[in-house]
Amino acid sequence: MQQDDLDNRIGARIRAERENRGWSLTELAERAAVSRAMIHKVERGDSSPTANLLGKLSGAFGLSMSTLMARAEAAGGQLLRREDQPLWTDPETGYLRRQVSPRTDLPVEIVEVSLPAGAEVPMPASAFAFIRQMIWVLEGDLTFVEGTTRHELQQGDCLRLGPPGDCIFRNESAHACSYAVILLRDS
């Protein structure tokens, strides 16, 4: 899937979520604490949303960011081959998100992330309010800041996240970091 196509699908999904709730652009902007103009650009596909913006919007909708992205990506079936796994790149940081698991009714998802050297992606607590998750470092080093707690993760380390809180995914090294996020949706 091309980045432009995915950006358009994300924008359409955000518009659909907003309209399904009967919200105006202004109401969504207030709930998510982001500008109305930015939401309008994203909904039209004129601007690629950042990971932080998606986290704020998904929290306003009462969804996890992963659920919002999965609804936009809408890949189904039992097998999702690597070449068909939807990729999304954060235009601000170069953060690359790959939806690894096929769309399913199971309450679990697997996402692979590549975080460039020196990149930092803050996420609001609202992006994690409806899921439990673990981070498994596949390659490189990842610093994960969870509230006031700093976790230094290396290849092979796996961290179970605590209760939802503002957090930061940070790659302080000179090399890209790759990690898997395993998400369990609350019922």
VEXNU-257469 format. One record per residue (C-alpha): residue number from 1; residue in three letters; x negated, y, z negated. Coordinates in Angstrom, 3 decimals, padded with zeros to 6 digits. Example, Ala and Ser with C-alpha at 12.3 -4.5 7.8 and 13.67 -1.06 7.14 Angstrom:
// residues 2
 resi resn       xx       yy       zz
    1  ALA -012.300 -004.500 -007.800
    2  SER -013.670 -001.060 -007.140
// end
This chain:
// residues 187
 resi resn       xx       yy       zz
    1  MET  000.000  000.000  000.000
    2  GLN -001.384  003.413  000.993
    3  GLN -001.883  006.091 -001.687
    4  ASP  000.465  008.556  000.098
    5  ASP  003.193  005.922  000.298
    6  LEU  002.785  005.094 -003.397
    7  ASP  002.842  008.799 -004.334
    8  ASN  006.127  009.147 -002.424
    9  ARG  007.546  006.074 -004.161
   10  ILE  006.469  007.393 -007.564
   11  GLY  008.089  010.753 -006.794
   12  ALA  011.302  009.062 -005.655
   13  ARG  011.331  006.897 -008.787
   14  ILE  010.892  009.927 -011.048
   15  ARG  013.736  011.697 -009.240
   16  ALA  015.933  008.569 -009.538
   17  GLU  015.194  008.214 -013.271
   18  ARG  015.987  011.911 -013.805
   19  GLU  019.188  011.836 -011.738
   20  ASN  020.364  008.561 -013.349
   21  ARG  020.281  010.414 -016.667
   22  GLY  022.070  013.457 -015.241
   23  TRP  019.102  015.695 -016.073
   24  SER  018.096  018.841 -014.211
   25  LEU  014.449  019.509 -013.382
   26  THR  014.435  022.049 -016.200
   27  GLU  015.738  019.517 -018.723
   28  LEU  013.104  016.933 -017.761
   29  ALA  010.394  019.613 -017.902
   30  GLU  011.446  020.559 -021.427
   31  ARG  011.657  016.951 -022.617
   32  ALA  008.238  016.083 -021.138
   33  ALA  006.568  019.410 -022.007
   34  VAL  005.357  019.915 -018.416
   35  SER  006.131  022.555 -015.820
   36  ARG  009.290  022.325 -013.728
   37  ALA  007.257  023.260 -010.628
   38  MET  004.872  020.315 -011.133
   39  ILE  007.742  017.833 -011.472
   40  HIS  009.335  019.271 -008.330
   41  LYS  006.052  018.857 -006.368
   42  VAL  005.661  015.257 -007.579
   43  GLU  009.279  014.352 -006.772
   44  ARG  008.848  015.697 -003.216
   45  GLY  005.568  013.804 -002.788
   46  ASP  003.642  017.063 -002.345
   47  SER  001.387  016.359 -005.322
   48  SER -000.090  013.153 -006.684
   49  PRO  000.685  012.921 -010.419
   50  THR -002.109  012.514 -012.942
   51  ALA -002.109  009.646 -015.435
   52  ASN -001.461  012.139 -018.239
   53  LEU  001.553  013.616 -016.424
   54  LEU  002.975  010.131 -015.777
   55  GLY  002.544  009.332 -019.470
   56  LYS  004.507  012.438 -020.467
   57  LEU  007.295  011.821 -017.933
   58  SER  007.667  008.141 -018.807
   59  GLY  007.876  009.027 -022.501
   60  ALA  010.608  011.583 -021.765
   61  PHE  012.559  008.836 -019.969
   62  GLY  012.108  006.430 -022.883
   63  LEU  009.976  004.124 -020.721
   64  SER  006.385  002.993 -020.887
   65  MET  004.145  004.345 -018.139
   66  SER  003.663  000.780 -016.953
   67  THR  007.427  000.257 -016.593
   68  LEU  007.803  003.495 -014.633
   69  MET  004.943  002.495 -012.323
   70  ALA  006.277 -001.047 -011.885
   71  ARG  009.672  000.353 -010.870
   72  ALA  007.957  002.553 -008.273
   73  GLU  005.705 -000.232 -006.991
   74  ALA  008.516 -002.824 -006.920
   75  ALA  006.404 -005.789 -005.813
   76  GLY  008.155 -009.090 -006.512
   77  GLY  007.851 -012.842 -006.101
   78  GLN  005.928 -015.442 -008.053
   79  LEU  002.577 -014.754 -006.399
   80  LEU  001.070 -011.329 -005.902
   81  ARG -002.146 -011.671 -003.917
   82  ARG -004.953 -009.215 -004.623
   83  GLU -004.626 -007.537 -001.223
   84  ASP -000.920 -006.896 -001.948
   85  GLN -001.372 -005.591 -005.495
   86  PRO -000.379 -001.914 -005.599
   87  LEU -003.218  000.514 -006.286
   88  TRP -002.805  004.012 -007.666
   89  THR -005.587  006.556 -008.149
   90  ASP -005.371  009.437 -010.619
   91  PRO -006.313  012.480 -008.505
   92  GLU -007.812  014.237 -011.524
   93  THR -010.175  011.557 -012.868
   94  GLY -010.508  008.862 -010.196
   95  TYR -008.942  006.347 -012.642
   96  LEU -007.840  003.417 -010.457
   97  ARG -004.829  001.352 -011.589
   98  ARG -004.039 -002.032 -010.022
   99  GLN -000.737 -003.774 -010.835
  100  VAL -001.993 -007.366 -011.095
  101  SER  001.127 -009.198 -012.249
  102  PRO  004.124 -009.724 -009.962
  103  ARG  007.385 -008.028 -010.883
  104  THR  009.177 -010.378 -013.244
  105  ASP  011.843 -010.603 -015.901
  106  LEU  009.177 -011.749 -018.364
  107  PRO  008.306 -009.104 -020.971
  108  VAL  004.591 -009.154 -020.056
  109  GLU  002.539 -007.234 -017.488
  110  ILE -001.124 -007.251 -016.530
  111  VAL -002.812 -004.134 -015.192
  112  GLU -006.449 -003.748 -014.132
  113  VAL -008.072 -000.340 -014.512
  114  SER -011.351  000.985 -013.171
  115  LEU -012.549  004.073 -015.016
  116  PRO -015.374  005.995 -013.315
  117  ALA -018.523  006.979 -015.190
  118  GLY -017.936  010.041 -017.347
  119  ALA -014.149  009.954 -016.886
  120  GLU -011.675  010.546 -019.685
  121  VAL -007.915  009.905 -019.568
  122  PRO -005.810  011.157 -022.491
  123  MET -002.418  009.519 -023.007
  124  PRO  000.398  010.745 -025.210
  125  ALA  001.958  008.390 -027.768
  126  SER  005.217  008.555 -025.806
  127  ALA  003.584  006.520 -023.006
  128  PHE  003.208  003.574 -025.415
  129  ALA  006.349  003.908 -027.502
  130  PHE  008.101  000.864 -026.061
  131  ILE  005.259 -001.607 -025.582
  132  ARG  002.563 -003.488 -027.430
  133  GLN -000.743 -003.905 -025.672
  134  MET -004.273 -005.218 -025.656
  135  ILE -007.305 -003.950 -023.794
  136  TRP -009.813 -006.500 -022.492
  137  VAL -013.072 -005.049 -021.106
  138  LEU -014.070 -006.924 -017.958
  139  GLU -017.177 -004.919 -017.052
  140  GLY -019.086 -002.015 -018.565
  141  ASP -018.367 -000.077 -021.757
  142  LEU -015.167  001.663 -022.828
  143  THR -014.594  004.075 -025.680
  144  PHE -010.981  004.019 -026.798
  145  VAL -009.901  006.728 -029.220
  146  GLU -006.692  005.808 -031.022
  147  GLY -005.607  008.754 -033.174
  148  THR -008.636  009.340 -035.414
  149  THR -010.110  005.857 -034.852
  150  ARG -012.860  005.412 -032.272
  151  HIS -013.359  001.922 -030.783
  152  GLU -016.585  001.157 -028.886
  153  LEU -015.801 -001.744 -026.542
  154  GLN -018.246 -003.734 -024.435
  155  GLN -017.834 -006.381 -021.751
  156  GLY -015.736 -009.252 -023.092
  157  ASP -014.324 -007.327 -026.079
  158  CYS -010.560 -007.359 -026.567
  159  LEU -008.685 -004.810 -028.687
  160  ARG -005.078 -005.057 -029.896
  161  LEU -003.693 -001.554 -030.138
  162  GLY -001.961 -000.359 -033.258
  163  PRO  001.283  001.604 -033.457
  164  PRO  001.826  004.115 -030.635
  165  GLY -000.293  007.231 -031.035
  166  ASP -002.030  009.790 -028.856
  167  CYS -005.116  008.142 -027.416
  168  ILE -007.994  008.643 -025.004
  169  PHE -009.589  006.147 -022.625
  170  ARG -013.186  007.324 -022.153
  171  ASN -016.138  006.024 -020.156
  172  GLU -019.207  007.650 -021.663
  173  SER -021.629  005.519 -019.663
  174  ALA -023.329  006.113 -016.308
  175  HIS -021.500  003.164 -014.702
  176  ALA -017.865  002.397 -013.900
  177  CYS -015.903  000.445 -016.475
  178  SER -013.280 -002.144 -015.581
  179  TYR -010.706 -003.402 -018.058
  180  ALA -007.421 -005.275 -018.159
  181  VAL -004.419 -004.000 -020.068
  182  ILE -002.001 -006.692 -021.163
  183  LEU  001.383 -005.186 -022.000
  184  LEU  004.249 -006.756 -023.885
  185  ARG  007.514 -004.855 -023.553
  186  ASP  009.611 -004.633 -026.686
  187  SER  013.000 -006.243 -026.295
// end
